[in-house]
Amino acid sequence: MSECDFYREEEIIIQSQEIGVNSQENIGHRRVPWCAHKHSPAPREIATNVIFSKLLTCGGLWDNCQVPSEKRGDCN
C-alpha cells in the first residue's frame, strides 16, 4: 500500500503497432504509475501515454517523492 495519497496506478492496454493490419491487436496490459499532485513529474495524461517510460519512480513512498520539497505543501 502506498504512503502517498497522490500516488496512483492505472492499467493500460498495449496495442500492436504493426502497419498493414486491419485492426490493431491487443498484445498486453501494463500497470502505469502516475502522480495526482499539482506539481507532479508524471501526471496521468503523460504517464499513461508514455508506455515504457519510468517517469514516476517514487513507488508511492514519501522518502522517494519526486515533487520538489518546496512545492509539496502539506502533502506529508
PDB file of N, H, CA, C and O in Angstrom:
ATOM      1  N   MET A   1       0.843  -1.183   0.000  1.00  0.00           N
ATOM      2  CA  MET A   1       0.000   0.000   0.000  1.00  0.00           C
ATOM      3  C   MET A   1       0.885   1.244   0.000  1.00  0.00           C
ATOM      4  O   MET A   1       1.924   1.278   0.661  1.00  0.00           O
ATOM      5  N   SER A   2       0.475   2.238  -0.729  1.00  0.00           N
ATOM      6  H   SER A   2      -0.368   2.211  -1.265  1.00  0.00           H
ATOM      7  CA  SER A   2       1.228   3.476  -0.871  1.00  0.00           C
ATOM      8  C   SER A   2       1.115   4.355   0.372  1.00  0.00           C
ATOM      9  O   SER A   2       0.067   4.403   1.016  1.00  0.00           O
ATOM     10  N   GLU A   3       2.196   5.042   0.697  1.00  0.00           N
ATOM     11  H   GLU A   3       3.047   5.003   0.174  1.00  0.00           H
ATOM     12  CA  GLU A   3       2.171   6.022   1.782  1.00  0.00           C
ATOM     13  C   GLU A   3       1.558   7.338   1.311  1.00  0.00           C
ATOM     14  O   GLU A   3       1.032   8.105   2.118  1.00  0.00           O
ATOM     15  N   CYS A   4       1.624   7.592   0.042  1.00  0.00           N
ATOM     16  H   CYS A   4       2.051   6.969  -0.614  1.00  0.00           H
ATOM     17  CA  CYS A   4       1.238   8.881  -0.536  1.00  0.00           C
ATOM     18  C   CYS A   4      -0.183   8.846  -1.094  1.00  0.00           C
ATOM     19  O   CYS A   4      -0.557   7.919  -1.812  1.00  0.00           O
ATOM     20  N   ASP A   5      -0.966   9.866  -0.756  1.00  0.00           N
ATOM     21  H   ASP A   5      -0.662  10.620  -0.173  1.00  0.00           H
ATOM     22  CA  ASP A   5      -2.338   9.955  -1.261  1.00  0.00           C
ATOM     23  C   ASP A   5      -2.401  10.359  -2.729  1.00  0.00           C
ATOM     24  O   ASP A   5      -3.453  10.236  -3.358  1.00  0.00           O
ATOM     25  N   PHE A   6      -1.291  10.837  -3.283  1.00  0.00           N
ATOM     26  H   PHE A   6      -0.437  10.936  -2.773  1.00  0.00           H
ATOM     27  CA  PHE A   6      -1.261  11.278  -4.677  1.00  0.00           C
ATOM     28  C   PHE A   6      -0.839  10.166  -5.643  1.00  0.00           C
ATOM     29  O   PHE A   6      -1.047  10.280  -6.851  1.00  0.00           O
ATOM     30  N   TYR A   7      -0.255   9.108  -5.120  1.00  0.00           N
ATOM     31  H   TYR A   7      -0.085   9.015  -4.139  1.00  0.00           H
ATOM     32  CA  TYR A   7       0.235   8.002  -5.945  1.00  0.00           C
ATOM     33  C   TYR A   7      -0.934   7.195  -6.487  1.00  0.00           C
ATOM     34  O   TYR A   7      -1.832   6.804  -5.742  1.00  0.00           O
ATOM     35  N   ARG A   8      -0.913   6.950  -7.790  1.00  0.00           N
ATOM     36  H   ARG A   8      -0.183   7.267  -8.395  1.00  0.00           H
ATOM     37  CA  ARG A   8      -1.961   6.166  -8.446  1.00  0.00           C
ATOM     38  C   ARG A   8      -1.311   5.189  -9.426  1.00  0.00           C
ATOM     39  O   ARG A   8      -0.177   5.392  -9.860  1.00  0.00           O
ATOM     40  N   GLU A   9      -2.026   4.150  -9.760  1.00  0.00           N
ATOM     41  H   GLU A   9      -2.947   3.985  -9.407  1.00  0.00           H
ATOM     42  CA  GLU A   9      -1.622   3.232 -10.826  1.00  0.00           C
ATOM     43  C   GLU A   9      -2.832   3.001 -11.707  1.00  0.00           C
ATOM     44  O   GLU A   9      -3.965   2.928 -11.231  1.00  0.00           O
ATOM     45  N   GLU A  10      -2.573   2.886 -13.002  1.00  0.00           N
ATOM     46  H   GLU A  10      -1.653   2.945 -13.389  1.00  0.00           H
ATOM     47  CA  GLU A  10      -3.654   2.631 -13.947  1.00  0.00           C
ATOM     48  C   GLU A  10      -3.213   1.539 -14.904  1.00  0.00           C
ATOM     49  O   GLU A  10      -2.076   1.533 -15.376  1.00  0.00           O
ATOM     50  N   GLU A  11      -4.117   0.619 -15.184  1.00  0.00           N
ATOM     51  H   GLU A  11      -5.041   0.624 -14.801  1.00  0.00           H
ATOM     52  CA  GLU A  11      -3.806  -0.443 -16.134  1.00  0.00           C
ATOM     53  C   GLU A  11      -4.137   0.051 -17.535  1.00  0.00           C
ATOM     54  O   GLU A  11      -5.240   0.533 -17.792  1.00  0.00           O
ATOM     55  N   ILE A  12      -3.175  -0.074 -18.431  1.00  0.00           N
ATOM     56  H   ILE A  12      -2.278  -0.465 -18.222  1.00  0.00           H
ATOM     57  CA  ILE A  12      -3.403   0.327 -19.818  1.00  0.00           C
ATOM     58  C   ILE A  12      -3.266  -0.898 -20.712  1.00  0.00           C
ATOM     59  O   ILE A  12      -2.597  -1.868 -20.358  1.00  0.00           O
ATOM     60  N   ILE A  13      -3.896  -0.842 -21.854  1.00  0.00           N
ATOM     61  H   ILE A  13      -4.439  -0.054 -22.142  1.00  0.00           H
ATOM     62  CA  ILE A  13      -3.828  -1.911 -22.846  1.00  0.00           C
ATOM     63  C   ILE A  13      -2.792  -1.496 -23.888  1.00  0.00           C
ATOM     64  O   ILE A  13      -2.835  -0.385 -24.416  1.00  0.00           O
ATOM     65  N   ILE A  14      -1.875  -2.394 -24.172  1.00  0.00           N
ATOM     66  H   ILE A  14      -1.840  -3.297 -23.743  1.00  0.00           H
ATOM     67  CA  ILE A  14      -0.856  -2.132 -25.181  1.00  0.00           C
ATOM     68  C   ILE A  14      -1.327  -2.771 -26.478  1.00  0.00           C
ATOM     69  O   ILE A  14      -1.661  -3.956 -26.517  1.00  0.00           O
ATOM     70  N   GLN A  15      -1.349  -1.966 -27.545  1.00  0.00           N
ATOM     71  H   GLN A  15      -1.078  -1.004 -27.513  1.00  0.00           H
ATOM     72  CA  GLN A  15      -1.813  -2.459 -28.835  1.00  0.00           C
ATOM     73  C   GLN A  15      -0.642  -2.591 -29.794  1.00  0.00           C
ATOM     74  O   GLN A  15       0.348  -1.865 -29.699  1.00  0.00           O
ATOM     75  N   SER A  16      -0.772  -3.520 -30.707  1.00  0.00           N
ATOM     76  H   SER A  16      -1.576  -4.110 -30.784  1.00  0.00           H
ATOM     77  CA  SER A  16       0.243  -3.741 -31.728  1.00  0.00           C
ATOM     78  C   SER A  16       0.374  -2.486 -32.588  1.00  0.00           C
ATOM     79  O   SER A  16      -0.616  -1.831 -32.913  1.00  0.00           O
ATOM     80  N   GLN A  17       1.599  -2.168 -32.945  1.00  0.00           N
ATOM     81  H   GLN A  17       2.403  -2.700 -32.682  1.00  0.00           H
ATOM     82  CA  GLN A  17       1.845  -1.014 -33.811  1.00  0.00           C
ATOM     83  C   GLN A  17       2.168  -1.460 -35.241  1.00  0.00           C
ATOM     84  O   GLN A  17       2.662  -0.677 -36.053  1.00  0.00           O
ATOM     85  N   GLU A  18       1.883  -2.720 -35.530  1.00  0.00           N
ATOM     86  H   GLU A  18       1.482  -3.356 -34.871  1.00  0.00           H
ATOM     87  CA  GLU A  18       2.185  -3.287 -36.839  1.00  0.00           C
ATOM     88  C   GLU A  18       1.378  -2.578 -37.929  1.00  0.00           C
ATOM     89  O   GLU A  18       0.165  -2.405 -37.804  1.00  0.00           O
ATOM     90  N   ILE A  19       2.052  -2.178 -38.977  1.00  0.00           N
ATOM     91  H   ILE A  19       3.037  -2.318 -39.079  1.00  0.00           H
ATOM     92  CA  ILE A  19       1.403  -1.482 -40.096  1.00  0.00           C
ATOM     93  C   ILE A  19       0.813  -2.514 -41.057  1.00  0.00           C
ATOM     94  O   ILE A  19       1.406  -3.568 -41.284  1.00  0.00           O
ATOM     95  N   GLY A  20      -0.336  -2.210 -41.608  1.00  0.00           N
ATOM     96  H   GLY A  20      -0.817  -1.353 -41.424  1.00  0.00           H
ATOM     97  CA  GLY A  20      -0.965  -3.076 -42.589  1.00  0.00           C
ATOM     98  C   GLY A  20      -1.958  -4.069 -42.001  1.00  0.00           C
ATOM     99  O   GLY A  20      -2.516  -4.897 -42.720  1.00  0.00           O
ATOM    100  N   VAL A  21      -2.173  -3.984 -40.712  1.00  0.00           N
ATOM    101  H   VAL A  21      -1.720  -3.311 -40.128  1.00  0.00           H
ATOM    102  CA  VAL A  21      -3.153  -4.859 -40.072  1.00  0.00           C
ATOM    103  C   VAL A  21      -4.484  -4.116 -40.051  1.00  0.00           C
ATOM    104  O   VAL A  21      -4.543  -2.935 -39.710  1.00  0.00           O
ATOM    105  N   ASN A  22      -5.551  -4.824 -40.421  1.00  0.00           N
ATOM    106  H   ASN A  22      -5.503  -5.783 -40.699  1.00  0.00           H
ATOM    107  CA  ASN A  22      -6.865  -4.183 -40.473  1.00  0.00           C
ATOM    108  C   ASN A  22      -7.315  -3.651 -39.127  1.00  0.00           C
ATOM    109  O   ASN A  22      -7.907  -2.574 -39.055  1.00  0.00           O
ATOM    110  N   SER A  23      -7.048  -4.375 -38.079  1.00  0.00           N
ATOM    111  H   SER A  23      -6.567  -5.250 -38.137  1.00  0.00           H
ATOM    112  CA  SER A  23      -7.406  -3.905 -36.738  1.00  0.00           C
ATOM    113  C   SER A  23      -6.219  -4.133 -35.822  1.00  0.00           C
ATOM    114  O   SER A  23      -5.537  -5.153 -35.913  1.00  0.00           O
ATOM    115  N   GLN A  24      -5.978  -3.175 -34.940  1.00  0.00           N
ATOM    116  H   GLN A  24      -6.532  -2.346 -34.866  1.00  0.00           H
ATOM    117  CA  GLN A  24      -4.857  -3.311 -34.029  1.00  0.00           C
ATOM    118  C   GLN A  24      -5.168  -4.390 -33.000  1.00  0.00           C
ATOM    119  O   GLN A  24      -6.253  -4.421 -32.418  1.00  0.00           O
ATOM    120  N   GLU A  25      -4.215  -5.257 -32.791  1.00  0.00           N
ATOM    121  H   GLU A  25      -3.334  -5.231 -33.264  1.00  0.00           H
ATOM    122  CA  GLU A  25      -4.380  -6.355 -31.856  1.00  0.00           C
ATOM    123  C   GLU A  25      -3.849  -5.952 -30.485  1.00  0.00           C
ATOM    124  O   GLU A  25      -2.776  -5.358 -30.379  1.00  0.00           O
ATOM    125  N   ASN A  26      -4.599  -6.276 -29.441  1.00  0.00           N
ATOM    126  H   ASN A  26      -5.471  -6.759 -29.526  1.00  0.00           H
ATOM    127  CA  ASN A  26      -4.112  -6.035 -28.090  1.00  0.00           C
ATOM    128  C   ASN A  26      -3.027  -7.057 -27.785  1.00  0.00           C
ATOM    129  O   ASN A  26      -3.243  -8.261 -27.924  1.00  0.00           O
ATOM    130  N   ILE A  27      -1.858  -6.575 -27.368  1.00  0.00           N
ATOM    131  H   ILE A  27      -1.682  -5.597 -27.255  1.00  0.00           H
ATOM    132  CA  ILE A  27      -0.757  -7.507 -27.105  1.00  0.00           C
ATOM    133  C   ILE A  27      -0.410  -7.608 -25.624  1.00  0.00           C
ATOM    134  O   ILE A  27       0.491  -8.361 -25.254  1.00  0.00           O
ATOM    135  N   GLY A  28      -1.105  -6.867 -24.779  1.00  0.00           N
ATOM    136  H   GLY A  28      -1.837  -6.255 -25.080  1.00  0.00           H
ATOM    137  CA  GLY A  28      -0.838  -6.994 -23.357  1.00  0.00           C
ATOM    138  C   GLY A  28      -1.404  -5.854 -22.535  1.00  0.00           C
ATOM    139  O   GLY A  28      -1.996  -4.908 -23.055  1.00  0.00           O
ATOM    140  N   HIS A  29      -1.203  -5.975 -21.244  1.00  0.00           N
ATOM    141  H   HIS A  29      -0.721  -6.743 -20.821  1.00  0.00           H
ATOM    142  CA  HIS A  29      -1.630  -4.969 -20.285  1.00  0.00           C
ATOM    143  C   HIS A  29      -0.419  -4.562 -19.472  1.00  0.00           C
ATOM    144  O   HIS A  29       0.520  -5.341 -19.309  1.00  0.00           O
ATOM    145  N   ARG A  30      -0.440  -3.348 -18.965  1.00  0.00           N
ATOM    146  H   ARG A  30      -1.202  -2.715 -19.098  1.00  0.00           H
ATOM    147  CA  ARG A  30       0.653  -2.874 -18.133  1.00  0.00           C
ATOM    148  C   ARG A  30       0.101  -1.889 -17.105  1.00  0.00           C
ATOM    149  O   ARG A  30      -0.735  -1.046 -17.432  1.00  0.00           O
ATOM    150  N   ARG A  31       0.571  -1.999 -15.861  1.00  0.00           N
ATOM    151  H   ARG A  31       1.250  -2.684 -15.596  1.00  0.00           H
ATOM    152  CA  ARG A  31       0.180  -1.053 -14.805  1.00  0.00           C
ATOM    153  C   ARG A  31       1.171   0.101 -14.849  1.00  0.00           C
ATOM    154  O   ARG A  31       2.382  -0.100 -14.768  1.00  0.00           O
ATOM    155  N   VAL A  32       0.639   1.311 -14.979  1.00  0.00           N
ATOM    156  H   VAL A  32      -0.346   1.474 -15.045  1.00  0.00           H
ATOM    157  CA  VAL A  32       1.472   2.505 -15.101  1.00  0.00           C
ATOM    158  C   VAL A  32       1.240   3.411 -13.893  1.00  0.00           C
ATOM    159  O   VAL A  32       0.107   3.814 -13.629  1.00  0.00           O
ATOM    160  N   PRO A  33       2.316   3.736 -13.151  1.00  0.00           N
ATOM    161  CA  PRO A  33       2.166   4.653 -12.023  1.00  0.00           C
ATOM    162  C   PRO A  33       2.104   6.103 -12.494  1.00  0.00           C
ATOM    163  O   PRO A  33       2.765   6.481 -13.462  1.00  0.00           O
ATOM    164  N   TRP A  34       1.303   6.911 -11.800  1.00  0.00           N
ATOM    165  H   TRP A  34       0.766   6.604 -11.015  1.00  0.00           H
ATOM    166  CA  TRP A  34       1.244   8.343 -12.074  1.00  0.00           C
ATOM    167  C   TRP A  34       0.956   9.073 -10.780  1.00  0.00           C
ATOM    168  O   TRP A  34       0.583   8.455  -9.783  1.00  0.00           O
ATOM    169  N   CYS A  35       1.126  10.379 -10.791  1.00  0.00           N
ATOM    170  H   CYS A  35       1.428  10.881 -11.601  1.00  0.00           H
ATOM    171  CA  CYS A  35       1.011  11.178  -9.580  1.00  0.00           C
ATOM    172  C   CYS A  35      -0.049  12.262  -9.775  1.00  0.00           C
ATOM    173  O   CYS A  35      -0.034  12.982 -10.773  1.00  0.00           O
ATOM    174  N   ALA A  36      -0.970  12.371  -8.812  1.00  0.00           N
ATOM    175  H   ALA A  36      -0.982  11.786  -8.001  1.00  0.00           H
ATOM    176  CA  ALA A  36      -2.063  13.337  -8.895  1.00  0.00           C
ATOM    177  C   ALA A  36      -1.713  14.697  -8.294  1.00  0.00           C
ATOM    178  O   ALA A  36      -2.563  15.586  -8.260  1.00  0.00           O
ATOM    179  N   HIS A  37      -0.484  14.876  -7.820  1.00  0.00           N
ATOM    180  H   HIS A  37       0.206  14.153  -7.847  1.00  0.00           H
ATOM    181  CA  HIS A  37      -0.077  16.152  -7.217  1.00  0.00           C
ATOM    182  C   HIS A  37      -0.043  17.250  -8.277  1.00  0.00           C
ATOM    183  O   HIS A  37       0.271  16.987  -9.438  1.00  0.00           O
ATOM    184  N   LYS A  38      -0.362  18.458  -7.884  1.00  0.00           N
ATOM    185  H   LYS A  38      -0.617  18.672  -6.941  1.00  0.00           H
ATOM    186  CA  LYS A  38      -0.381  19.622  -8.772  1.00  0.00           C
ATOM    187  C   LYS A  38       0.966  19.821  -9.490  1.00  0.00           C
ATOM    188  O   LYS A  38       0.987  20.258 -10.641  1.00  0.00           O
ATOM    189  N   HIS A  39       2.072  19.510  -8.833  1.00  0.00           N
ATOM    190  H   HIS A  39       2.055  19.156  -7.898  1.00  0.00           H
ATOM    191  CA  HIS A  39       3.408  19.698  -9.404  1.00  0.00           C
ATOM    192  C   HIS A  39       4.055  18.369  -9.786  1.00  0.00           C
ATOM    193  O   HIS A  39       5.275  18.227  -9.716  1.00  0.00           O
ATOM    194  N   SER A  40       3.261  17.424 -10.179  1.00  0.00           N
ATOM    195  H   SER A  40       2.270  17.539 -10.237  1.00  0.00           H
ATOM    196  CA  SER A  40       3.725  16.076 -10.496  1.00  0.00           C
ATOM    197  C   SER A  40       4.684  16.039 -11.676  1.00  0.00           C
ATOM    198  O   SER A  40       4.479  16.744 -12.665  1.00  0.00           O
ATOM    199  N   PRO A  41       5.746  15.209 -11.580  1.00  0.00           N
ATOM    200  CA  PRO A  41       6.618  14.992 -12.724  1.00  0.00           C
ATOM    201  C   PRO A  41       6.006  13.963 -13.684  1.00  0.00           C
ATOM    202  O   PRO A  41       6.508  13.772 -14.792  1.00  0.00           O
ATOM    203  N   ALA A  42       4.927  13.304 -13.261  1.00  0.00           N
ATOM    204  H   ALA A  42       4.519  13.459 -12.362  1.00  0.00           H
ATOM    205  CA  ALA A  42       4.292  12.271 -14.079  1.00  0.00           C
ATOM    206  C   ALA A  42       2.774  12.314 -13.927  1.00  0.00           C
ATOM    207  O   ALA A  42       2.184  11.425 -13.313  1.00  0.00           O
ATOM    208  N   PRO A  43       2.135  13.359 -14.493  1.00  0.00           N
ATOM    209  CA  PRO A  43       0.676  13.416 -14.424  1.00  0.00           C
ATOM    210  C   PRO A  43       0.054  12.300 -15.268  1.00  0.00           C
ATOM    211  O   PRO A  43       0.698  11.767 -16.172  1.00  0.00           O
ATOM    212  N   ARG A  44      -1.174  11.959 -14.976  1.00  0.00           N
ATOM    213  H   ARG A  44      -1.698  12.392 -14.242  1.00  0.00           H
ATOM    214  CA  ARG A  44      -1.869  10.850 -15.646  1.00  0.00           C
ATOM    215  C   ARG A  44      -1.821  10.961 -17.171  1.00  0.00           C
ATOM    216  O   ARG A  44      -1.526   9.982 -17.857  1.00  0.00           O
ATOM    217  N   GLU A  45      -2.105  12.133 -17.692  1.00  0.00           N
ATOM    218  H   GLU A  45      -2.345  12.929 -17.135  1.00  0.00           H
ATOM    219  CA  GLU A  45      -2.182  12.331 -19.146  1.00  0.00           C
ATOM    220  C   GLU A  45      -0.867  11.988 -19.846  1.00  0.00           C
ATOM    221  O   GLU A  45      -0.871  11.527 -20.987  1.00  0.00           O
ATOM    222  N   ILE A  46       0.240  12.211 -19.172  1.00  0.00           N
ATOM    223  H   ILE A  46       0.243  12.585 -18.245  1.00  0.00           H
ATOM    224  CA  ILE A  46       1.548  11.913 -19.765  1.00  0.00           C
ATOM    225  C   ILE A  46       1.977  10.489 -19.453  1.00  0.00           C
ATOM    226  O   ILE A  46       2.360   9.746 -20.357  1.00  0.00           O
ATOM    227  N   ALA A  47       1.917  10.103 -18.196  1.00  0.00           N
ATOM    228  H   ALA A  47       1.606  10.707 -17.462  1.00  0.00           H
ATOM    229  CA  ALA A  47       2.414   8.790 -17.781  1.00  0.00           C
ATOM    230  C   ALA A  47       1.689   7.640 -18.474  1.00  0.00           C
ATOM    231  O   ALA A  47       2.316   6.628 -18.790  1.00  0.00           O
ATOM    232  N   THR A  48       0.406   7.766 -18.716  1.00  0.00           N
ATOM    233  H   THR A  48      -0.103   8.588 -18.459  1.00  0.00           H
ATOM    234  CA  THR A  48      -0.341   6.673 -19.339  1.00  0.00           C
ATOM    235  C   THR A  48      -0.175   6.637 -20.847  1.00  0.00           C
ATOM    236  O   THR A  48      -0.654   5.706 -21.494  1.00  0.00           O
ATOM    237  N   ASN A  49       0.492   7.631 -21.422  1.00  0.00           N
ATOM    238  H   ASN A  49       0.881   8.387 -20.896  1.00  0.00           H
ATOM    239  CA  ASN A  49       0.730   7.644 -22.864  1.00  0.00           C
ATOM    240  C   ASN A  49       2.192   7.395 -23.227  1.00  0.00           C
ATOM    241  O   ASN A  49       2.522   7.280 -24.407  1.00  0.00           O
ATOM    242  N   VAL A  50       3.055   7.310 -22.247  1.00  0.00           N
ATOM    243  H   VAL A  50       2.787   7.403 -21.288  1.00  0.00           H
ATOM    244  CA  VAL A  50       4.475   7.024 -22.470  1.00  0.00           C
ATOM    245  C   VAL A  50       4.700   5.633 -21.883  1.00  0.00           C
ATOM    246  O   VAL A  50       5.146   5.499 -20.743  1.00  0.00           O
ATOM    247  N   ILE A  51       4.393   4.612 -22.656  1.00  0.00           N
ATOM    248  H   ILE A  51       4.031   4.720 -23.581  1.00  0.00           H
ATOM    249  CA  ILE A  51       4.273   3.246 -22.167  1.00  0.00           C
ATOM    250  C   ILE A  51       5.504   2.712 -21.439  1.00  0.00           C
ATOM    251  O   ILE A  51       5.378   2.178 -20.337  1.00  0.00           O
ATOM    252  N   PHE A  52       6.655   2.839 -22.014  1.00  0.00           N
ATOM    253  H   PHE A  52       6.758   3.273 -22.909  1.00  0.00           H
ATOM    254  CA  PHE A  52       7.827   2.200 -21.417  1.00  0.00           C
ATOM    255  C   PHE A  52       8.715   3.170 -20.658  1.00  0.00           C
ATOM    256  O   PHE A  52       9.867   2.856 -20.356  1.00  0.00           O
ATOM    257  N   SER A  53       8.191   4.337 -20.351  1.00  0.00           N
ATOM    258  H   SER A  53       7.256   4.592 -20.597  1.00  0.00           H
ATOM    259  CA  SER A  53       8.951   5.330 -19.608  1.00  0.00           C
ATOM    260  C   SER A  53       8.853   5.071 -18.115  1.00  0.00           C
ATOM    261  O   SER A  53       7.873   4.501 -17.636  1.00  0.00           O
ATOM    262  N   LYS A  54       9.853   5.484 -17.402  1.00  0.00           N
ATOM    263  H   LYS A  54      10.649   5.947 -17.791  1.00  0.00           H
ATOM    264  CA  LYS A  54       9.862   5.376 -15.939  1.00  0.00           C
ATOM    265  C   LYS A  54       9.776   6.786 -15.366  1.00  0.00           C
ATOM    266  O   LYS A  54      10.661   7.206 -14.620  1.00  0.00           O
ATOM    267  N   LEU A  55       8.718   7.519 -15.706  1.00  0.00           N
ATOM    268  H   LEU A  55       7.999   7.178 -16.312  1.00  0.00           H
ATOM    269  CA  LEU A  55       8.570   8.895 -15.259  1.00  0.00           C
ATOM    270  C   LEU A  55       8.417   9.006 -13.752  1.00  0.00           C
ATOM    271  O   LEU A  55       8.971   9.914 -13.133  1.00  0.00           O
ATOM    272  N   LEU A  56       7.671   8.091 -13.163  1.00  0.00           N
ATOM    273  H   LEU A  56       7.220   7.353 -13.666  1.00  0.00           H
ATOM    274  CA  LEU A  56       7.431   8.141 -11.725  1.00  0.00           C
ATOM    275  C   LEU A  56       8.162   6.970 -11.072  1.00  0.00           C
ATOM    276  O   LEU A  56       7.826   5.807 -11.298  1.00  0.00           O
ATOM    277  N   THR A  57       9.154   7.291 -10.268  1.00  0.00           N
ATOM    278  H   THR A  57       9.428   8.235 -10.084  1.00  0.00           H
ATOM    279  CA  THR A  57       9.986   6.247  -9.668  1.00  0.00           C
ATOM    280  C   THR A  57       9.854   6.175  -8.151  1.00  0.00           C
ATOM    281  O   THR A  57      10.571   5.404  -7.512  1.00  0.00           O
ATOM    282  N   CYS A  58       8.960   6.954  -7.564  1.00  0.00           N
ATOM    283  H   CYS A  58       8.378   7.580  -8.082  1.00  0.00           H
ATOM    284  CA  CYS A  58       8.837   7.006  -6.100  1.00  0.00           C
ATOM    285  C   CYS A  58       8.215   5.753  -5.502  1.00  0.00           C
ATOM    286  O   CYS A  58       8.493   5.417  -4.351  1.00  0.00           O
ATOM    287  N   GLY A  59       7.390   5.069  -6.255  1.00  0.00           N
ATOM    288  H   GLY A  59       7.164   5.342  -7.190  1.00  0.00           H
ATOM    289  CA  GLY A  59       6.710   3.891  -5.736  1.00  0.00           C
ATOM    290  C   GLY A  59       5.685   4.214  -4.662  1.00  0.00           C
ATOM    291  O   GLY A  59       5.226   3.320  -3.951  1.00  0.00           O
ATOM    292  N   GLY A  60       5.324   5.485  -4.540  1.00  0.00           N
ATOM    293  H   GLY A  60       5.697   6.211  -5.117  1.00  0.00           H
ATOM    294  CA  GLY A  60       4.345   5.900  -3.540  1.00  0.00           C
ATOM    295  C   GLY A  60       4.942   6.125  -2.158  1.00  0.00           C
ATOM    296  O   GLY A  60       4.200   6.282  -1.188  1.00  0.00           O
ATOM    297  N   LEU A  61       6.261   6.143  -2.051  1.00  0.00           N
ATOM    298  H   LEU A  61       6.864   6.015  -2.839  1.00  0.00           H
ATOM    299  CA  LEU A  61       6.950   6.320  -0.770  1.00  0.00           C
ATOM    300  C   LEU A  61       7.375   7.769  -0.573  1.00  0.00           C
ATOM    301  O   LEU A  61       7.951   8.375  -1.476  1.00  0.00           O
ATOM    302  N   TRP A  62       7.092   8.333   0.614  1.00  0.00           N
ATOM    303  H   TRP A  62       6.625   7.840   1.348  1.00  0.00           H
ATOM    304  CA  TRP A  62       7.424   9.731   0.896  1.00  0.00           C
ATOM    305  C   TRP A  62       8.919  10.011   0.719  1.00  0.00           C
ATOM    306  O   TRP A  62       9.292  11.052   0.179  1.00  0.00           O
ATOM    307  N   ASP A  63       9.766   9.101   1.165  1.00  0.00           N
ATOM    308  H   ASP A  63       9.463   8.255   1.603  1.00  0.00           H
ATOM    309  CA  ASP A  63      11.216   9.322   1.090  1.00  0.00           C
ATOM    310  C   ASP A  63      11.730   9.417  -0.345  1.00  0.00           C
ATOM    311  O   ASP A  63      12.815   9.951  -0.577  1.00  0.00           O
ATOM    312  N   ASN A  64      10.966   8.905  -1.307  1.00  0.00           N
ATOM    313  H   ASN A  64      10.085   8.470  -1.118  1.00  0.00           H
ATOM    314  CA  ASN A  64      11.380   8.919  -2.707  1.00  0.00           C
ATOM    315  C   ASN A  64      10.592   9.925  -3.552  1.00  0.00           C
ATOM    316  O   ASN A  64      10.672   9.896  -4.780  1.00  0.00           O
ATOM    317  N   CYS A  65       9.840  10.807  -2.909  1.00  0.00           N
ATOM    318  H   CYS A  65       9.775  10.831  -1.912  1.00  0.00           H
ATOM    319  CA  CYS A  65       8.977  11.753  -3.628  1.00  0.00           C
ATOM    320  C   CYS A  65       9.776  12.599  -4.615  1.00  0.00           C
ATOM    321  O   CYS A  65      10.831  13.133  -4.276  1.00  0.00           O
ATOM    322  N   GLN A  66       9.260  12.714  -5.843  1.00  0.00           N
ATOM    323  H   GLN A  66       8.403  12.280  -6.118  1.00  0.00           H
ATOM    324  CA  GLN A  66       9.923  13.474  -6.898  1.00  0.00           C
ATOM    325  C   GLN A  66       9.429  14.916  -7.003  1.00  0.00           C
ATOM    326  O   GLN A  66      10.016  15.716  -7.731  1.00  0.00           O
ATOM    327  N   VAL A  67       8.362  15.253  -6.289  1.00  0.00           N
ATOM    328  H   VAL A  67       7.885  14.603  -5.698  1.00  0.00           H
ATOM    329  CA  VAL A  67       7.879  16.636  -6.276  1.00  0.00           C
ATOM    330  C   VAL A  67       8.859  17.433  -5.410  1.00  0.00           C
ATOM    331  O   VAL A  67       9.129  17.036  -4.277  1.00  0.00           O
ATOM    332  N   PRO A  68       9.397  18.548  -5.920  1.00  0.00           N
ATOM    333  CA  PRO A  68      10.341  19.341  -5.124  1.00  0.00           C
ATOM    334  C   PRO A  68       9.758  19.688  -3.757  1.00  0.00           C
ATOM    335  O   PRO A  68       8.587  20.051  -3.654  1.00  0.00           O
ATOM    336  N   SER A  69      10.567  19.577  -2.713  1.00  0.00           N
ATOM    337  H   SER A  69      11.519  19.281  -2.796  1.00  0.00           H
ATOM    338  CA  SER A  69      10.082  19.756  -1.338  1.00  0.00           C
ATOM    339  C   SER A  69       9.404  21.100  -1.134  1.00  0.00           C
ATOM    340  O   SER A  69       8.443  21.184  -0.368  1.00  0.00           O
ATOM    341  N   GLU A  70       9.871  22.153  -1.792  1.00  0.00           N
ATOM    342  H   GLU A  70      10.652  22.085  -2.414  1.00  0.00           H
ATOM    343  CA  GLU A  70       9.261  23.476  -1.618  1.00  0.00           C
ATOM    344  C   GLU A  70       7.873  23.570  -2.262  1.00  0.00           C
ATOM    345  O   GLU A  70       7.135  24.521  -2.007  1.00  0.00           O
ATOM    346  N   LYS A  71       7.516  22.578  -3.103  1.00  0.00           N
ATOM    347  H   LYS A  71       8.116  21.805  -3.311  1.00  0.00           H
ATOM    348  CA  LYS A  71       6.216  22.589  -3.754  1.00  0.00           C
ATOM    349  C   LYS A  71       5.252  21.549  -3.181  1.00  0.00           C
ATOM    350  O   LYS A  71       4.128  21.419  -3.664  1.00  0.00           O
ATOM    351  N   ARG A  72       5.672  20.822  -2.176  1.00  0.00           N
ATOM    352  H   ARG A  72       6.586  20.928  -1.783  1.00  0.00           H
ATOM    353  CA  ARG A  72       4.836  19.769  -1.598  1.00  0.00           C
ATOM    354  C   ARG A  72       3.737  20.307  -0.700  1.00  0.00           C
ATOM    355  O   ARG A  72       2.681  19.683  -0.598  1.00  0.00           O
ATOM    356  N   GLY A  73       3.943  21.438  -0.047  1.00  0.00           N
ATOM    357  H   GLY A  73       4.801  21.946  -0.130  1.00  0.00           H
ATOM    358  CA  GLY A  73       2.935  21.976   0.860  1.00  0.00           C
ATOM    359  C   GLY A  73       2.720  21.052   2.027  1.00  0.00           C
ATOM    360  O   GLY A  73       3.680  20.649   2.685  1.00  0.00           O
ATOM    361  N   ASP A  74       1.480  20.708   2.297  1.00  0.00           N
ATOM    362  H   ASP A  74       0.701  21.035   1.763  1.00  0.00           H
ATOM    363  CA  ASP A  74       1.134  19.852   3.434  1.00  0.00           C
ATOM    364  C   ASP A  74       0.947  18.387   3.007  1.00  0.00           C
ATOM    365  O   ASP A  74       0.158  17.665   3.617  1.00  0.00           O
ATOM    366  N   CYS A  75       1.638  17.963   2.004  1.00  0.00           N
ATOM    367  H   CYS A  75       2.278  18.550   1.509  1.00  0.00           H
ATOM    368  CA  CYS A  75       1.458  16.615   1.480  1.00  0.00           C
ATOM    369  C   CYS A  75       1.873  15.534   2.464  1.00  0.00           C
ATOM    370  O   CYS A  75       1.193  14.515   2.579  1.00  0.00           O
ATOM    371  N   ASN A  76       2.974  15.736   3.175  1.00  0.00           N
ATOM    372  H   ASN A  76       3.526  16.564   3.082  1.00  0.00           H
ATOM    373  CA  ASN A  76       3.431  14.651   4.064  1.00  0.00           C
ATOM    374  C   ASN A  76       3.733  15.124   5.434  1.00  0.00           C
ATOM    375  O   ASN A  76       4.126  14.330   6.289  1.00  0.00           O
TER     376      ASN A  76
END
